[in-house]
Amino acid sequence: MNLPDLCVARDRKKVDINYINLDFDIKPIFKGKKYFLRTYGCQMNVHDSEEIKYYLEALGFQQGNCLEDADIVVLNTCAIRENAKDKVIGYLGRCKHLKKEKKDLIICLCGCLTELPNEVMSFKKNHSYVDIIIGTHNIYELPKLIAETKGFQNIEVYSNSDKVYENIKYKRDSKISAWINIAYGCDKFCTYCIVPMTRGRERSRKIEQILEEVAYLKKEGFQEITLLGQNVNAYGNDLNLGYDFATLLEKVALIGIPRVRFVTSHPWNFTDRMIDVIAKYDNIMPYIHLPLQSGSDEILRKMNRRYSRLQYKELFDMIKNKIKNVAVTTDIIVGFPGETEEDFQQTLELVQYCMFDGAYTFIFSPREGTLAANFEDEISLEEKEDRLKRLNEVVNKYSLLNNQKYVGQEVMVLVTGESEKGKDKVCGYTETFKLVNLIGDQSLIGKIVKVKIIDAKSFSLDGEVVKEALIA
């Protein structure tokens, strides 16, 4: 793809990466104590919480069942939208009340909100009962800060961080599926997005370290891995070593993990070779999350998305034509400053063309520190909510139509856990990341089984096991 002429220019200077191998002992000085961890936001935050859990349990803490049991509370925050911040503030109120009863309670804030200086100042001023504030780049410092509990130990913003930490330990939430960070940060500077300010510039891990982690997870019996990055398919661009995300993806596939996924892709960095690699290997799942954000060229320009409506459409067509049975989902923002009804209709038209398998849809939320926060916004909340409603009606229609195509088909499902639909049911995901509920006991969990789909809803499928098909 070529950068649109009207794209907002930003500093694209790369950083020299400093790789640091973590190696330190943690003494279990809090044996018998309990922790409560609450995570907000994206997959990266979820994976960060797995690192936090490792440190807490290495310190001797055991996971508690509820807030009231806790001797330490950790809130891993998100800064993408205002309502995510509001949820954290609301939950802090409960923590404050609990601390009045438990004087020794340690309260820790981490995550993206704590990388924003104004937010940190606000926490310090209005929530002085918080003991530790730490950013996204230095989670490994948490054990030391907890042991010392000096109060308000804030790691400053590293918007130009040059560090990548290796040998990070995790307490993984699953023994079936695992996240693997391959890169950190983002250089795209979409005008609405706070990520470059909270996660820093793009920094890729060394390919040898990633492959070593994949091989270890295969040895441990994991059935699925997801390669993770704010802009996952920009991997390697900052290293100038002659390999890119397509190279990494192929090498990961050859290790032999049964299922390989990745999130989240930026259309600007989606190459023809990536598509060819995905199509070539059966263990690279035919599911792609490809954020659109808007179907209007004018709004895409204002967003600094670096592609046009036509370019996105051509990329989508290439993915659909080359990758067999691929499912594509997306992200869409409505009510971006300056969006007219005509702009919105162009988004609806592109959604109708692509017939996405699903979409995460949002009303624009201005974030302090982004360019779009300064854009004039004359669209009423009522109009934004109406557009979101109309968009969701179209998205949900195609989500149901796509799911109905599976009825009567036999598909392979990785069973991941108990279903919320009943005690006699388990659930899992198809290769195309469709949630399937099926009758079965816990002996199926962790296996890839053949399932016949018998019913379809907008957001899930119902199936029955044809025969177990465990993949080695």
C-alpha positions as CSV (number, residue, x, y, z in Angstrom):
1,M,0.0,0.0,0.0
2,N,1.0,3.6,-0.6
3,L,0.7,6.3,2.1
4,P,-2.2,8.6,1.2
5,D,-1.0,12.1,0.3
6,L,-3.2,13.7,2.9
7,C,-1.9,11.5,5.7
8,V,-1.0,13.4,8.9
9,A,2.8,13.5,9.1
10,R,4.4,12.3,12.3
11,D,7.9,11.7,13.5
12,R,8.8,8.1,12.4
13,K,12.3,8.0,13.9
14,K,13.1,4.5,15.1
15,V,14.7,3.8,18.5
16,D,17.7,1.7,19.1
17,I,16.5,-1.2,21.2
18,N,18.2,-2.2,24.4
19,Y,17.5,-5.9,25.1
20,I,17.5,-6.7,28.8
21,N,17.4,-10.3,30.2
22,L,15.5,-10.4,33.4
23,D,17.2,-12.6,36.1
24,F,16.5,-12.0,39.7
25,D,15.3,-13.9,42.8
26,I,12.0,-13.2,44.5
27,K,11.6,-14.2,48.1
28,P,8.2,-15.5,49.2
29,I,7.8,-13.0,52.1
30,F,4.0,-12.8,52.0
31,K,3.1,-16.5,52.6
32,G,-0.5,-16.9,53.7
33,K,-1.5,-13.6,52.2
34,K,-4.0,-13.2,49.4
35,Y,-4.2,-11.1,46.2
36,F,-7.0,-9.8,44.1
37,L,-6.2,-8.8,40.5
38,R,-8.7,-7.0,38.2
39,T,-7.8,-6.5,34.5
40,Y,-9.3,-3.9,32.2
41,G,-8.7,-3.5,28.4
42,C,-7.1,-5.4,25.6
43,Q,-5.3,-8.7,25.2
44,M,-2.0,-7.0,26.0
45,N,-3.3,-6.1,29.4
46,V,-4.6,-9.6,30.0
47,H,-1.1,-11.0,29.2
48,D,0.5,-8.3,31.4
49,S,-1.7,-9.6,34.2
50,E,-0.3,-13.1,33.7
51,E,3.1,-11.6,34.4
52,I,1.8,-9.7,37.5
53,K,0.3,-13.0,38.8
54,Y,3.6,-14.7,38.5
55,Y,5.3,-12.0,40.6
56,L,2.5,-12.0,43.2
57,E,2.6,-15.7,43.7
58,A,6.4,-15.7,43.7
59,L,6.1,-13.3,46.6
60,G,4.0,-15.9,48.4
61,F,0.5,-14.4,47.8
62,Q,-2.3,-16.8,46.9
63,Q,-5.1,-15.8,44.6
64,G,-8.2,-14.8,46.6
65,N,-11.8,-15.4,45.5
66,C,-13.1,-11.8,46.1
67,L,-12.0,-8.3,46.9
68,E,-12.8,-8.6,50.6
69,D,-10.3,-11.5,51.1
70,A,-7.4,-9.5,49.7
71,D,-4.3,-8.4,51.4
72,I,-3.2,-6.7,48.1
73,V,-5.4,-5.4,45.3
74,V,-3.9,-4.8,41.8
75,L,-6.0,-2.9,39.2
76,N,-4.5,-3.3,35.7
77,T,-6.0,-0.3,34.0
78,C,-6.9,0.7,30.4
79,A,-6.8,4.2,28.8
80,I,-8.4,3.6,25.4
81,R,-11.8,5.0,26.4
82,E,-13.2,7.2,29.1
83,N,-15.6,4.5,30.4
84,A,-12.6,2.2,31.1
85,K,-11.2,4.9,33.3
86,D,-14.6,5.5,35.0
87,K,-14.8,1.8,35.9
88,V,-11.4,2.0,37.6
89,I,-12.4,5.1,39.5
90,G,-15.6,3.4,40.6
91,Y,-13.7,0.3,41.8
92,L,-11.2,2.4,43.7
93,G,-14.1,3.6,45.8
94,R,-14.7,0.0,47.0
95,C,-11.0,-0.4,47.7
96,K,-10.9,2.8,49.7
97,H,-13.8,1.6,51.9
98,L,-12.0,-1.8,52.4
99,K,-8.8,-0.1,53.4
100,K,-10.6,1.7,56.2
101,E,-11.3,-1.8,57.7
102,K,-7.9,-3.4,56.7
103,K,-5.2,-0.8,57.4
104,D,-2.4,-3.1,56.0
105,L,-4.2,-3.5,52.6
106,I,-1.9,-2.7,49.7
107,I,-3.5,-1.0,46.7
108,C,-1.6,-1.0,43.4
109,L,-2.5,0.7,40.1
110,C,-0.7,-0.3,36.9
111,G,-1.5,-0.4,33.2
112,C,-2.0,2.2,30.6
113,L,-3.7,4.9,32.7
114,T,-0.6,5.1,34.9
115,E,1.5,6.0,31.9
116,L,-0.3,9.3,31.5
117,P,1.2,12.1,33.7
118,N,-2.1,14.0,34.2
119,E,-3.8,10.8,35.3
120,V,-1.0,10.0,37.8
121,M,-1.3,13.5,39.3
122,S,-5.0,13.0,39.6
123,F,-4.6,9.6,41.4
124,K,-2.0,11.1,43.7
125,K,-4.3,14.0,44.5
126,N,-7.7,12.3,44.8
127,H,-6.7,8.8,45.8
128,S,-4.0,9.2,48.3
129,Y,-4.8,5.8,49.8
130,V,-3.2,4.1,46.8
131,D,0.2,2.6,47.7
132,I,1.9,1.8,44.4
133,I,1.5,3.2,40.9
134,I,3.6,1.6,38.2
135,G,3.6,1.8,34.4
136,T,3.4,-0.7,31.6
137,H,7.1,-0.9,30.8
138,N,8.5,-1.9,34.2
139,I,6.2,-4.5,35.6
140,Y,9.2,-6.5,36.7
141,E,9.8,-3.8,39.4
142,L,6.6,-4.8,41.1
143,P,8.0,-7.3,43.6
144,K,10.5,-4.8,44.9
145,L,7.8,-2.1,45.2
146,I,5.4,-4.4,47.0
147,A,8.2,-5.5,49.4
148,E,9.1,-2.0,50.2
149,T,5.6,-0.4,50.0
150,K,6.9,3.1,50.1
151,G,3.8,4.4,48.5
152,F,3.2,6.2,45.2
153,Q,6.1,4.4,43.4
154,N,5.4,5.7,39.9
155,I,7.5,4.7,36.9
156,E,7.6,7.7,34.6
157,V,6.2,7.7,31.1
158,Y,8.4,6.0,28.5
159,S,6.9,7.2,25.3
160,N,10.3,6.7,23.6
161,S,11.2,3.6,25.6
162,D,14.1,1.7,24.0
163,K,13.8,-1.4,26.2
164,V,12.6,-4.9,25.5
165,Y,12.7,-7.3,28.4
166,E,13.3,-11.0,27.8
167,N,13.0,-14.0,30.1
168,I,9.7,-12.7,31.5
169,K,7.9,-15.3,33.7
170,Y,4.1,-15.8,33.5
171,K,1.4,-17.5,35.5
172,R,-0.7,-18.3,32.5
173,D,-4.5,-18.3,32.9
174,S,-4.7,-21.4,30.6
175,K,-2.8,-24.6,30.0
176,I,-4.4,-24.8,26.5
177,S,-3.9,-21.4,24.9
178,A,-1.1,-18.9,25.4
179,W,-0.3,-15.3,24.5
180,I,3.1,-14.5,23.2
181,N,4.3,-10.9,23.0
182,I,6.3,-10.4,19.8
183,A,6.4,-6.6,19.8
184,Y,5.5,-3.6,22.0
185,G,4.2,-0.2,21.2
186,C,3.0,1.4,18.0
187,D,4.4,4.0,15.5
188,K,1.2,4.6,13.6
189,F,-0.1,7.6,15.6
190,C,-3.7,7.3,14.7
191,T,-5.1,10.6,15.8
192,Y,-7.6,9.1,18.2
193,C,-5.3,6.5,19.8
194,I,-3.4,6.9,23.1
195,V,-1.3,3.7,22.6
196,P,2.0,5.4,21.5
197,M,1.8,7.5,24.6
198,T,1.1,4.6,27.0
199,R,3.0,1.7,25.3
200,G,5.8,3.6,23.6
201,R,7.2,3.3,20.1
202,E,7.4,0.0,18.2
203,R,9.9,-2.4,19.6
204,S,10.3,-6.0,18.3
205,R,11.6,-8.9,20.2
206,K,14.4,-11.0,18.8
207,I,13.1,-13.7,16.6
208,E,15.2,-16.4,18.3
209,Q,13.7,-15.5,21.7
210,I,10.1,-15.8,20.3
211,L,10.8,-19.1,18.6
212,E,12.3,-20.5,21.8
213,E,9.2,-19.5,23.7
214,V,6.9,-21.1,21.1
215,A,9.0,-24.4,21.2
216,Y,8.7,-24.4,25.0
217,L,4.9,-24.0,24.9
218,K,4.7,-26.8,22.4
219,K,6.7,-29.0,24.7
220,E,4.4,-28.1,27.6
221,G,1.4,-29.3,25.5
222,F,-0.2,-26.1,24.6
223,Q,-2.7,-26.5,21.7
224,E,-2.8,-22.9,20.6
225,I,-0.7,-19.7,20.7
226,T,-1.6,-16.1,19.8
227,L,1.2,-13.8,18.7
228,L,0.5,-10.5,20.3
229,G,1.3,-6.9,19.5
230,Q,-0.4,-3.5,19.3
231,N,0.5,-3.6,15.6
232,V,1.5,-7.3,15.3
233,N,2.2,-7.3,11.6
234,A,4.7,-4.4,11.8
235,Y,7.0,-6.9,13.6
236,G,10.6,-6.6,12.5
237,N,10.3,-3.3,10.7
238,D,12.4,-1.6,13.5
239,L,15.1,-4.2,13.5
240,N,16.4,-3.9,9.9
241,L,17.6,-7.5,10.0
242,G,15.9,-8.7,6.8
243,Y,13.0,-10.5,8.3
244,D,9.4,-9.4,8.9
245,F,6.1,-10.7,10.4
246,A,5.6,-13.1,7.5
247,T,9.0,-14.6,8.1
248,L,8.3,-15.0,11.8
249,L,4.8,-16.4,11.2
250,E,6.2,-19.1,8.9
251,K,8.9,-20.1,11.3
252,V,6.4,-20.3,14.1
253,A,4.1,-22.5,12.0
254,L,7.0,-24.9,11.3
255,I,7.5,-25.5,15.0
256,G,4.2,-27.5,14.9
257,I,1.9,-25.9,17.4
258,P,-1.6,-27.2,16.4
259,R,-3.0,-23.7,16.2
260,V,-1.4,-20.3,15.6
261,R,-3.2,-17.0,15.7
262,F,-2.2,-13.3,15.8
263,V,-3.7,-10.0,16.8
264,T,-4.1,-7.1,16.0
265,S,-3.2,-6.4,12.4
266,H,-3.0,-2.9,10.8
267,P,-4.1,-2.9,7.1
268,W,-1.1,-0.6,6.3
269,N,1.3,-3.4,7.2
270,F,-0.6,-6.4,5.8
271,T,1.5,-7.7,2.9
272,D,0.9,-10.1,0.1
273,R,3.5,-12.5,1.6
274,M,1.6,-12.6,4.9
275,I,-1.5,-13.7,3.1
276,D,0.5,-16.4,1.2
277,V,2.0,-17.7,4.4
278,I,-1.4,-17.9,6.2
279,A,-2.8,-19.7,3.2
280,K,0.1,-22.1,3.0
281,Y,0.0,-23.5,6.6
282,D,-2.9,-25.4,7.9
283,N,-2.0,-24.7,11.5
284,I,-2.2,-20.9,11.0
285,M,-5.8,-20.3,11.7
286,P,-8.0,-18.7,9.0
287,Y,-9.1,-15.9,11.2
288,I,-8.0,-12.3,10.8
289,H,-9.0,-9.2,12.8
290,L,-8.5,-6.3,10.5
291,P,-9.7,-2.9,11.9
292,L,-11.5,-0.7,9.5
293,Q,-12.4,2.2,11.8
294,S,-14.3,4.1,9.0
295,G,-15.4,3.6,5.5
296,S,-15.0,7.2,4.6
297,D,-11.8,8.5,3.0
298,E,-12.1,11.9,4.6
299,I,-12.5,10.3,8.1
300,L,-9.7,7.8,7.5
301,R,-7.5,10.8,6.6
302,K,-8.5,12.6,9.8
303,M,-7.8,9.4,11.7
304,N,-4.4,9.1,10.1
305,R,-5.1,5.5,9.2
306,R,-2.7,5.5,6.2
307,Y,-5.0,3.7,3.8
308,S,-8.0,4.6,1.7
309,R,-11.5,3.0,1.4
310,L,-10.4,1.4,-1.9
311,Q,-7.1,0.0,-0.5
312,Y,-8.9,-1.6,2.4
313,K,-11.5,-3.1,0.0
314,E,-8.7,-4.5,-2.2
315,L,-6.9,-6.0,0.8
316,F,-10.1,-7.6,2.1
317,D,-10.8,-9.1,-1.3
318,M,-7.2,-10.5,-1.6
319,I,-7.6,-12.1,1.9
320,K,-10.9,-13.6,1.0
321,N,-9.7,-14.9,-2.4
322,K,-6.5,-16.5,-1.2
323,I,-7.3,-17.9,2.3
324,K,-9.7,-20.7,2.3
325,N,-12.8,-20.3,4.5
326,V,-11.3,-17.2,6.2
327,A,-13.3,-15.2,8.8
328,V,-12.6,-11.5,9.1
329,T,-13.7,-9.3,12.0
330,T,-13.1,-5.6,12.4
331,D,-13.2,-2.5,14.6
332,I,-15.4,0.6,13.7
333,I,-15.7,4.0,15.3
334,V,-18.8,6.1,14.8
335,G,-19.1,9.8,15.6
336,F,-15.5,10.8,14.9
337,P,-15.2,14.6,14.8
338,G,-16.4,15.9,11.5
339,E,-18.2,12.6,10.4
340,T,-21.2,13.5,8.3
341,E,-24.2,11.3,7.6
342,E,-22.7,10.8,4.2
343,D,-19.4,9.6,5.8
344,F,-21.4,7.2,8.0
345,Q,-23.3,5.9,5.0
346,Q,-20.0,5.1,3.3
347,T,-19.0,3.0,6.4
348,L,-22.3,1.2,6.2
349,E,-21.8,0.5,2.5
350,L,-18.3,-1.0,3.1
351,V,-19.6,-3.1,6.0
352,Q,-22.3,-4.4,3.7
353,Y,-19.7,-5.2,1.0
354,C,-17.4,-7.0,3.4
355,M,-20.1,-8.8,5.4
356,F,-17.8,-9.1,8.4
357,D,-18.1,-12.1,10.7
358,G,-18.2,-9.7,13.6
359,A,-17.2,-6.2,14.6
360,Y,-16.3,-4.3,17.8
361,T,-18.1,-1.0,17.4
362,F,-17.6,2.2,19.4
363,I,-18.7,5.8,19.8
364,F,-15.6,8.1,19.5
365,S,-14.1,8.8,22.9
366,P,-11.6,11.7,23.0
367,R,-8.4,10.9,24.9
368,E,-6.2,13.6,26.3
369,G,-2.9,13.7,24.6
370,T,-4.2,12.6,21.2
371,L,-4.6,14.9,18.2
372,A,-8.3,14.1,17.8
373,A,-9.0,15.3,21.3
374,N,-8.5,18.8,19.9
375,F,-10.7,18.3,16.9
376,E,-14.0,20.3,16.8
377,D,-16.8,17.9,17.5
378,E,-20.3,19.1,16.6
379,I,-22.0,15.7,16.5
380,S,-24.6,15.3,19.3
381,L,-24.5,12.3,21.5
382,E,-28.0,11.4,20.3
383,E,-26.8,11.3,16.7
384,K,-23.7,9.2,17.7
385,E,-25.9,6.7,19.5
386,D,-28.3,6.5,16.6
387,R,-25.4,5.8,14.2
388,L,-24.0,3.1,16.5
389,K,-27.5,1.5,16.7
390,R,-27.8,1.4,12.9
391,L,-24.3,0.1,12.5
392,N,-24.8,-2.7,15.0
393,E,-28.0,-3.8,13.2
394,V,-26.0,-4.3,10.0
395,V,-23.1,-5.9,11.8
396,N,-25.3,-8.3,13.7
397,K,-27.2,-9.3,10.6
398,Y,-24.1,-10.4,8.8
399,S,-22.7,-12.1,11.9
400,L,-25.8,-14.2,12.0
401,L,-25.7,-14.9,8.3
402,N,-22.1,-16.0,8.5
403,N,-22.7,-18.3,11.4
404,Q,-25.7,-19.9,9.8
405,K,-23.4,-21.1,7.0
406,Y,-21.9,-23.5,9.6
407,V,-25.1,-25.3,10.3
408,G,-24.8,-28.9,9.2
409,Q,-21.0,-28.6,8.8
410,E,-18.4,-30.6,10.7
411,V,-15.7,-28.4,12.1
412,M,-12.7,-28.8,14.4
413,V,-13.2,-27.2,17.8
414,L,-10.5,-26.6,20.4
415,V,-12.4,-27.2,23.7
416,T,-11.3,-24.5,26.2
417,G,-13.5,-24.8,29.2
418,E,-17.0,-25.2,30.7
419,S,-19.9,-23.5,28.9
420,E,-22.0,-20.8,30.5
421,K,-25.0,-22.4,28.8
422,G,-25.2,-25.3,31.3
423,K,-23.3,-27.6,33.6
424,D,-23.5,-30.5,31.1
425,K,-21.9,-28.4,28.3
426,V,-18.4,-27.3,27.4
427,C,-17.3,-24.6,24.9
428,G,-14.5,-23.9,22.5
429,Y,-13.5,-22.3,19.2
430,T,-13.5,-23.2,15.6
431,E,-10.5,-22.5,13.4
432,T,-12.3,-19.3,12.4
433,F,-12.7,-18.3,16.0
434,K,-16.4,-19.0,16.3
435,L,-17.5,-19.8,19.8
436,V,-19.2,-23.2,20.0
437,N,-21.2,-24.6,22.9
438,L,-21.6,-28.4,22.9
439,I,-22.8,-31.2,25.2
440,G,-19.8,-32.9,26.8
441,D,-17.9,-33.3,30.1
442,Q,-14.6,-31.9,31.2
443,S,-12.6,-34.7,29.7
444,L,-12.9,-32.9,26.4
445,I,-11.2,-29.7,27.7
446,G,-7.9,-29.2,26.0
447,K,-8.7,-31.4,23.1
448,I,-9.4,-30.6,19.4
449,V,-12.5,-32.5,18.5
450,K,-14.7,-32.9,15.5
451,V,-18.1,-31.2,16.0
452,K,-21.2,-31.0,13.9
453,I,-22.9,-27.6,14.1
454,I,-26.6,-27.9,14.7
455,D,-27.7,-24.3,15.4
456,A,-26.4,-20.8,14.9
457,K,-26.9,-17.6,16.8
458,S,-25.4,-14.1,16.1
459,F,-22.5,-14.6,18.5
460,S,-22.2,-18.4,19.0
461,L,-22.8,-21.8,17.5
462,D,-24.3,-25.0,19.0
463,G,-22.8,-28.3,18.2
464,E,-22.5,-32.0,19.0
465,V,-19.3,-34.1,19.1
466,V,-18.9,-36.3,16.1
467,K,-15.8,-38.0,17.3
468,E,-12.8,-37.0,19.3
469,A,-9.9,-35.9,17.0
470,L,-7.0,-35.0,19.3
471,I,-4.2,-33.4,17.3
472,A,-0.8,-34.3,18.5
